[in-house]
Amino acid sequence: MEKFYEEGRSSELAYLEEQYDSDKFEFAVIYGRRRVGKTSVINEFIRRGNKKAIRFIASENTDIVNRENFSRTVFSTYPAMSSLVCFPRWDTAFEYIAKEAKNERIIVSIDEYPYLAKAHPPISSELQICIDTFLKGTKTFLILCGSSMSFMENQVLGYQSPLYGRRTSQYHIKPLDYYSSAEFFGNASYEDKLLGYAVTGGIPLYLSVISDAKTVTEGIDKAFFFTKGLLYEEPHNLLKQELREPALYNSIIRAIAHGATRLNEISSKVKELDSTVGKYIRNLISLGILEKEAPIFADIDRAGRYRIKDGMYRFWHRFVPRAADLIEDGRRHIFEATEPSMISDFMGHAFEDVCEQYLRRMNVRDRLPFLFNKIGKWWGGNPITKTETEIDIIAASDKKAILGECKWTNKKVGTDIYEGLREKMRAVPQLEDKDVYFYLFSRSGFTESLLKEAREDERLRLVGMNDLFNI
């Protein structure tokens, strides 16, 4: 059973409560990828204060079956017309609710709304008429929830949707960040908490499954490297639910996981035309699985490269296929026996994401030297060294910037890393007129000489594991 942790969802819950207290018609749209915890947020919101609610989860079924199930749910709350067995139309169901909700607050939550619309395409138009005609004057709090990102964004929130302009709020429920994810792992070490976050991508269900084991490593082994594990076939199962031709989608993700970041590189690996691969990549981006990133200050269309955004997909494609035979043969403790350098390489990239999240949290809390309005990586040619240069993090405002270097190694970070970062700064022309601060992040701490330098240099900040978890 998925656990509910408030820390990562406090803002959504607070705003839902604020809407509920308005005591007038409200219409919230809640969406996000599967397993991200949308239903948990709704259930927790309803549970607090024991709110009166009609909760309905649509299924991949016919319209009449969904309407029958919805009718039963309504009649269990308002039984006056239960002799009907089933409302003849959707508008009659909502008209009935509207009459009952004239003088009392009632939440009507419809989960997996895209299934309802697939079985009955006119439902959005009918619902729009219901809102405009009789729901607006009631105390109904309508919630539509869905996992199909493209459907919810285009067919519910989009300008072309009949429901456009009717919502009073929308919530894109995103994966938890490293800080909120850590709550699942209790007294585990900071390193294990970050490992648990990195392999799950902050998805609450996955975090819950892994944290149920005695150790994080054991949880990863049981979830990913066991034929009956929840995450052994999870990427395939999710793609089958969302997309046709999952094989090509998987091939694209696998190509990116193994180093292909440009469209022509990906197309070459999967043996398909750029135009075909480009279309598939756009679908994967809409699902939150991939993202296109560009160097900060650059045009994303011209300089962008693709990466796997979803941590679970990133981990799965790096580690599970190569161990498939061992998993099928029943070998145990596969992840525990994995080459440490492979895990360290994977965690190095994840650690950069963690450090960026740390800066975002500090920015919101106004605990940085300045308030930044953009953040990202930078890469490009260094005109001084004549080599390709990459800076892990740059956070910038109009007049100031933070440069960050993130080191997931067993070695303490020393002054050479600081000097190297200062050298890299000279490759970025947009930094010439900015006041620059330097943040060094380290898994294993810092040398005495660097600690001494940080005490004497107010522009140098050192962030260790304790700092990441004591915000």
Secondary structure, DSSP 8 states (H G I E B T S, - for coil): -----SGGGHHHHHHHHHHHHT-S-EEEEEE-STTSSHHHHHHHHHHTTT--EEEEE--SS-HHHHHHHHHHHHHHH-GGGGGGSS-SSHHHHHHHHHHHTSSS-EEEEEESHHHHHHH-TTHHHHHHHHIIIIITTS-EEEEEEES-HHHIIIIISSTTSTTTTT-SEEEE-----HHHHGGGGTT--HHHHHHHHHHHTT-HHHHHHHHTSSSHHHHHHHHHSSTTSTTSSHHHHHHHHH-S-HHHHHHHHHHHHTT--SHHHHHHHHT--HHHHHHHHHHHHHTTSEEEE--TTS-HHHH-EEEE--HHHHHHHHHSGGGHHHHHTT---TTTTS-HHHHHHHHHHHHHHHHHHHHHHHHHTT-SSS--SEEEEEEEEETTTTEEEEEEEEEE-SSEEEEEEEE-SSS-B-HHHHHHHHHHHTT-GGGTTSEEEEEEEESS-B-HHHHHHHHH-TTEEEE-HHHHT--
